[in-house]
Amino acid sequence: MAMDYKCQMAIGYNWQQHPVGWFPISRPYYLMGSLEMHSGRQIVVQKQPDEALSKHAVTLLSQQIWCWGRDILRSEGNWLLEIGFERIEPPPEERENTSSSVYSLTLPNGGEIVLRGYGIFYGDKRYGGIFLPRYEFLPLYTTISTLQSPPWTKKDLPALEHPIESQITDYSALVKDLVDWIHAYEQEIVDQLGVEYRRFTLSGWDDGTRTVIAAEEIVDEWSSICAAVREGLLLN
């Protein structure tokens, strides 16, 4: 499934922060847009990612991961288990690193969703896999679609990279499908449990310092993120 905008890869210099300062690095970056001809040369008309939208997406994602934690602790029963997730509890050798279980869901299309407090892994045998970090809306790509072992920590994830040009179509499909799934999940929460339930789960998230996206707005906010992904406003 391809994005609405054609993706092109270019090599450019970006600035990356290291513990001792900022250094220029050469890496691929992805220009979401179309191609035009100027003076006999083909150039990319770049659609720049929206910085404010990216920050908002991070806020929405971090709140979403909190909500999944509350859905697990739901007094009427663990909602993730009710909708088909598998709970994998940490073995004794991992309990020094984490006390939380891994939740994994196999989708009808053969895809796999794996939820952790630090982010989300999504894999599809047709395309490979991506990992979306909790505090940075910048998915990274792997050709591996199924995790060989539970990701108790980030070290358990496969090698993740920025996609190369030949991987962009698969990468874009994975990002779009993951965001679509999150949107559908929240719509199902409203349909099955009601917006009052989601409002209740957010009561603990609102500690006076965090940005809170209202329960009534979450579905629409994820719909907006879906549209932004299709239009190339988030990925760079």
C-alpha positions as CSV (number, residue, x, y, z in Angstrom):
1,M,0.0,0.0,0.0
2,A,1.7,3.2,-1.1
3,M,1.5,6.7,0.2
4,D,-0.3,9.3,-1.7
5,Y,2.9,11.3,-2.3
6,K,5.8,9.8,-4.2
7,C,8.9,9.5,-2.0
8,Q,12.4,10.3,-3.2
9,M,15.7,9.8,-1.4
10,A,18.5,12.3,-1.4
11,I,21.8,12.5,0.4
12,G,22.2,15.5,2.6
13,Y,23.9,16.8,5.6
14,N,21.9,16.9,8.9
15,W,23.0,17.9,12.3
16,Q,23.0,15.2,15.0
17,Q,23.5,15.8,18.7
18,H,26.2,13.9,20.5
19,P,27.0,14.1,24.2
20,V,29.8,16.6,23.4
21,G,28.0,18.7,20.9
22,W,26.4,18.8,17.5
23,F,28.1,17.3,14.4
24,P,27.1,17.2,10.7
25,I,26.3,13.7,9.4
26,S,25.6,12.5,5.9
27,R,22.5,10.3,5.8
28,P,19.5,9.6,3.6
29,Y,16.5,11.8,4.1
30,Y,13.1,11.4,2.5
31,L,11.4,14.1,0.5
32,M,7.7,13.7,0.3
33,G,6.4,15.4,-2.8
34,S,6.6,15.3,-6.6
35,L,9.2,15.7,-9.3
36,E,9.5,18.6,-11.6
37,M,11.8,19.4,-14.5
38,H,14.0,22.6,-14.3
39,S,16.7,23.4,-16.9
40,G,16.6,19.9,-18.1
41,R,17.1,18.4,-14.7
42,Q,14.7,16.5,-12.5
43,I,14.4,17.9,-9.0
44,V,12.3,17.1,-6.0
45,V,9.6,19.5,-4.9
46,Q,9.9,19.0,-1.1
47,K,7.1,18.7,1.3
48,Q,8.7,19.6,4.6
49,P,7.6,17.7,7.8
50,D,5.6,20.0,10.1
51,E,7.5,20.5,13.3
52,A,4.5,21.5,15.4
53,L,2.5,18.6,14.1
54,S,5.4,16.2,14.9
55,K,5.5,17.4,18.5
56,H,1.7,17.0,18.7
57,A,2.0,13.5,17.3
58,V,4.5,12.6,20.1
59,T,2.2,14.0,22.7
60,L,-0.7,12.0,21.3
61,L,1.4,8.8,21.1
62,S,2.7,9.1,24.6
63,Q,-0.8,9.6,26.0
64,Q,-2.0,6.6,23.9
65,I,0.6,4.4,25.5
66,W,-0.6,5.5,28.9
67,C,-4.1,4.6,27.9
68,W,-3.1,1.1,26.9
69,G,-1.6,0.7,30.3
70,R,-4.9,1.8,31.9
71,D,-6.9,-0.5,29.5
72,I,-4.8,-3.4,30.9
73,L,-5.8,-2.5,34.4
74,R,-9.5,-1.9,33.6
75,S,-11.5,-3.0,36.6
76,E,-14.0,-5.0,34.5
77,G,-11.2,-6.9,32.9
78,N,-8.0,-6.5,30.8
79,W,-9.3,-5.0,27.6
80,L,-6.2,-5.9,25.6
81,L,-6.8,-9.6,26.4
82,E,-10.5,-9.3,25.5
83,I,-9.7,-8.1,22.0
84,G,-7.2,-10.8,21.3
85,F,-3.8,-9.7,22.6
86,E,-1.4,-12.2,24.1
87,R,0.2,-11.4,27.3
88,I,3.8,-12.5,27.7
89,E,5.1,-12.2,31.3
90,P,8.8,-11.5,31.9
91,P,10.9,-14.6,32.7
92,P,12.9,-14.5,36.0
93,E,16.1,-13.5,34.2
94,E,14.4,-10.4,32.7
95,R,12.7,-9.1,35.9
96,E,15.7,-7.0,36.8
97,N,15.2,-5.1,33.5
98,T,11.4,-4.9,33.5
99,S,8.4,-5.8,35.5
100,S,5.9,-5.3,32.8
101,S,4.5,-7.8,30.4
102,V,4.8,-7.7,26.6
103,Y,1.4,-7.5,24.7
104,S,1.3,-8.9,21.2
105,L,-1.5,-9.1,18.7
106,T,-1.7,-11.0,15.4
107,L,-3.8,-9.1,12.9
108,P,-6.1,-10.6,10.3
109,N,-3.7,-9.5,7.5
110,G,-0.9,-11.4,9.2
111,G,0.6,-8.3,10.8
112,E,1.9,-8.2,14.3
113,I,1.5,-5.4,16.9
114,V,3.8,-5.4,19.9
115,L,3.2,-2.9,22.7
116,R,5.8,-1.7,25.1
117,G,6.0,1.3,27.4
118,Y,8.9,2.7,25.3
119,G,7.2,2.3,21.9
120,I,5.4,0.1,19.4
121,F,6.7,-2.6,16.9
122,Y,4.6,-3.3,13.9
123,G,5.4,-6.0,11.4
124,D,3.8,-7.3,8.2
125,K,5.2,-10.2,6.2
126,R,4.6,-8.2,3.0
127,Y,6.7,-5.2,4.0
128,G,9.0,-5.8,6.9
129,G,8.7,-4.0,10.2
130,I,8.9,-0.6,11.9
131,F,9.5,0.5,15.5
132,L,7.8,3.8,16.6
133,P,9.5,5.3,19.7
134,R,7.3,6.8,22.3
135,Y,9.0,10.1,22.5
136,E,9.9,10.7,18.8
137,F,7.5,10.3,15.9
138,L,10.2,8.9,13.7
139,P,9.6,5.2,12.8
140,L,12.7,3.1,12.0
141,Y,12.7,0.2,9.5
142,T,13.7,-3.4,9.5
143,T,13.2,-6.1,6.9
144,I,12.2,-8.4,9.8
145,S,8.4,-8.6,10.2
146,T,8.2,-11.0,13.2
147,L,10.1,-10.6,16.4
148,Q,12.0,-13.7,17.4
149,S,11.7,-13.0,21.1
150,P,9.8,-10.5,23.2
151,P,11.3,-7.0,23.3
152,W,11.8,-6.7,27.0
153,T,14.2,-3.8,26.4
154,K,15.2,-1.9,23.3
155,K,18.3,-4.1,23.0
156,D,15.9,-7.0,22.1
157,L,14.7,-5.2,18.9
158,P,16.2,-6.1,15.6
159,A,18.6,-3.7,13.9
160,L,16.6,-0.6,12.9
161,E,17.6,1.9,10.3
162,H,16.3,4.7,8.2
163,P,14.9,3.0,5.0
164,I,16.8,3.2,1.8
165,E,15.2,4.2,-1.4
166,S,14.0,0.7,-2.5
167,Q,12.3,0.3,0.9
168,I,10.3,3.5,1.0
169,T,7.1,2.1,-0.4
170,D,7.1,-0.8,2.2
171,Y,8.1,1.6,5.0
172,S,5.3,4.0,4.1
173,A,2.7,1.3,4.0
174,L,3.8,0.1,7.5
175,V,3.6,3.5,9.0
176,K,0.2,4.2,7.5
177,D,-1.2,0.8,8.6
178,L,0.1,1.2,12.1
179,V,-1.5,4.7,12.5
180,D,-4.7,3.4,10.9
181,W,-4.8,0.6,13.5
182,I,-4.4,3.0,16.4
183,H,-7.2,5.1,15.1
184,A,-9.4,2.0,14.7
185,Y,-8.5,0.9,18.3
186,E,-9.6,4.2,19.8
187,Q,-12.8,4.2,17.7
188,E,-13.6,0.7,19.1
189,I,-13.0,2.0,22.6
190,V,-15.6,4.7,22.1
191,D,-18.1,2.3,20.4
192,Q,-17.7,-0.5,23.0
193,L,-16.8,1.2,26.3
194,G,-17.9,4.8,25.7
195,V,-16.1,8.1,25.8
196,E,-16.7,8.3,29.6
197,Y,-14.5,5.3,30.0
198,R,-11.6,6.9,28.1
199,R,-12.2,10.2,30.0
200,F,-11.8,8.2,33.3
201,T,-8.6,6.6,32.1
202,L,-7.1,10.0,31.4
203,S,-7.7,11.3,34.9
204,G,-4.4,9.9,36.1
205,W,-2.6,11.2,33.0
206,D,-3.5,14.8,33.9
207,D,-0.9,15.5,36.6
208,G,-0.9,19.3,36.0
209,T,2.3,19.2,33.9
210,R,1.4,17.0,30.9
211,T,-0.5,18.1,27.8
212,V,-3.8,16.3,27.8
213,I,-5.8,15.5,24.6
214,A,-9.4,15.3,25.6
215,A,-11.1,11.9,25.4
216,E,-13.7,13.3,23.0
217,E,-10.9,14.4,20.6
218,I,-8.7,11.3,20.5
219,V,-10.4,9.6,17.6
220,D,-10.4,12.7,15.5
221,E,-6.8,13.5,16.4
222,W,-5.6,10.1,15.2
223,S,-7.6,10.6,12.0
224,S,-5.7,13.8,11.5
225,I,-2.4,12.0,12.0
226,C,-3.5,9.4,9.5
227,A,-4.1,12.2,6.9
228,A,-0.8,13.9,7.8
229,V,1.1,10.6,7.2
230,R,-0.6,10.1,3.8
231,E,0.3,13.7,2.9
232,G,3.9,13.5,4.0
233,L,3.7,16.0,6.7
234,L,5.2,13.8,9.4
235,L,7.9,11.6,7.9
236,N,11.3,13.0,7.0
